[in-house]
């Protein structure tokens, strides 16, 4: 069915007498067909063309964001999200932009490129939606680069902001406390966090 739809819409677009409005509608349909078939590069090409369309610009940008998320192509995702937020503010894409910067930071962290990771995390924090995830990745950067004192401070902050992440954070916090030969600090932090949680409840 998808193959048939692709052929129909390709033939329609190829017609020289097709009006601009009908051509745009056919382009949207063909791009959707490519998306359904998993042909992301072809869908991307058509949605990029539709970015200049008055009627379909928002839809094209939303679909491009989806494609970039699936393909983990974070920098174009940031560009598309930023453009979408300017023309359609209610969509509030800044939170997603922060998420994409965190993805780029984690990729840099895997390469042990700590300076690049920190730069991406600064952008994540400055994108109007500072996320706990950015703090967590920043703590990982500090830990991996040997700055365990900074890592401990950031892990503690994450646990205070999001107690539900304690199970994930504690083993990493323990690693940094062990590296600084300060197991007493680990016990103290956990007692403080538990006390904060009890007070909040």
QUIWOHU-V643409 format. One record per residue. PSI is psi in degrees with one decimal (999 if undefined). OMEGA is omega in whole degrees, 0 to 359 (999 if undefined). BURIAL is b if it has 24 or more other ideal C-beta (glycine too) atoms within 12 Angstrom, else e. Layout:
psi=[PSI/PSI]
omega=[OMEGA/OMEGA]
burial=[BURIAL/BURIAL]
This chain:
psi=[-43.1/-42.6/-40.6/-42.6/-40.7/-46.2/-43.5/-48.1/-33.5/-44.1/-36.9/-44.7/-30.9/-12.1/126.5/-21.2/8.0/131.9/160.9/-40.4/-45.6/-32.0/-42.2/-42.4/-40.6/-37.2/-43.1/-45.8/-42.6/-41.1/-40.2/-38.9/-46.6/-40.2/-44.5/-32.8/-2.3/15.5/72.7/-35.8/-39.8/-41.3/-42.3/-44.6/-44.6/-41.7/-31.7/-41.0/-36.0/-5.5/-24.1/-1.1/134.7/-43.0/-36.4/9.5/-48.4/-46.2/-42.0/-43.2/-41.4/-40.9/-36.8/-41.3/-44.3/-44.6/-45.9/-32.7/-44.6/-38.5/1.7/39.1/84.0/-35.4/-45.8/-31.5/-41.2/-43.9/-47.0/-41.8/-42.8/-40.7/-40.6/-39.3/-33.0/-38.5/-16.1/66.9/-35.5/-18.5/-17.5/72.7/-5.5/-38.0/-38.1/-38.0/-43.1/-40.3/-43.0/-39.0/-35.9/-39.0/-45.0/-38.8/-40.8/-36.1/-43.3/-37.8/-39.9/-30.9/1.1/26.5/78.8/-37.5/-43.4/-41.9/-45.1/-39.4/-44.0/-37.1/-33.0/-40.6/-36.1/-43.8/-30.6/5.5/31.1/-12.3/71.8/121.0/153.9/-33.4/-40.2/-41.6/-38.9/-42.5/-37.8/-38.8/-39.3/-38.5/-45.8/-43.6/-47.9/-29.4/3.3/5.0/75.2/-30.5/-43.6/-39.9/-44.7/-44.5/-42.0/-40.4/-40.2/-42.6/-41.9/-44.8/-35.6/-36.5/-37.0/82.9/-25.9/-15.7/2.8/-43.6/-34.2/-35.0/-37.1/-48.0/-35.8/-37.9/-42.2/-37.4/-44.9/-37.0/-39.4/-40.1/-29.8/5.9/47.6/69.0/-26.6/-36.9/-39.7/-48.3/-42.4/-45.0/-45.3/-39.2/-41.4/-44.7/-42.5/-41.6/-40.0/-41.3/-39.6/-39.9/-39.5/-32.4/999]
omega=[180/179/180/179/178/181/180/183/175/179/180/181/182/181/183/184/183/179/181/181/180/178/178/177/179/178/178/181/180/178/177/177/180/179/180/181/181/179/190/182/179/178/180/181/182/179/175/178/183/177/180/180/178/185/190/185/181/180/181/180/178/180/177/177/180/180/182/176/181/183/180/179/196/183/174/177/178/180/181/179/181/178/181/180/180/184/180/186/182/182/174/184/186/178/178/178/177/178/180/177/176/177/179/179/180/176/178/179/178/178/184/178/191/180/179/178/180/179/179/181/174/178/178/182/183/184/175/181/178/186/174/179/179/178/181/179/178/176/179/177/179/181/182/181/175/179/188/178/178/179/180/181/182/177/179/180/179/181/179/181/183/181/180/181/184/181/179/188/187/180/180/175/180/179/180/177/178/181/179/179/185/180/178/179/178/179/181/180/181/177/179/181/178/180/178/179/180/179/182/180/999]
burial=[e/e/e/e/e/b/e/e/b/e/e/b/b/e/e/e/e/e/e/e/e/e/b/b/e/b/b/b/b/b/b/b/b/b/b/e/e/e/e/b/e/b/b/b/e/b/b/b/b/b/b/e/e/e/e/b/b/b/b/b/b/b/b/b/b/b/b/b/e/e/e/e/e/b/e/b/b/b/e/b/b/b/b/b/b/e/e/e/e/e/e/e/b/b/e/b/b/b/b/b/b/b/b/b/b/b/e/b/b/e/e/e/e/b/e/e/b/b/e/b/b/e/b/b/b/e/b/e/b/b/b/b/b/b/b/b/b/b/b/b/b/b/b/b/b/e/e/b/e/b/b/b/b/b/b/b/b/b/b/b/b/e/b/e/b/b/e/e/b/b/e/b/b/b/b/b/b/e/b/e/e/e/e/e/b/b/e/e/b/b/e/e/b/e/e/e/e/e/e/e/e]
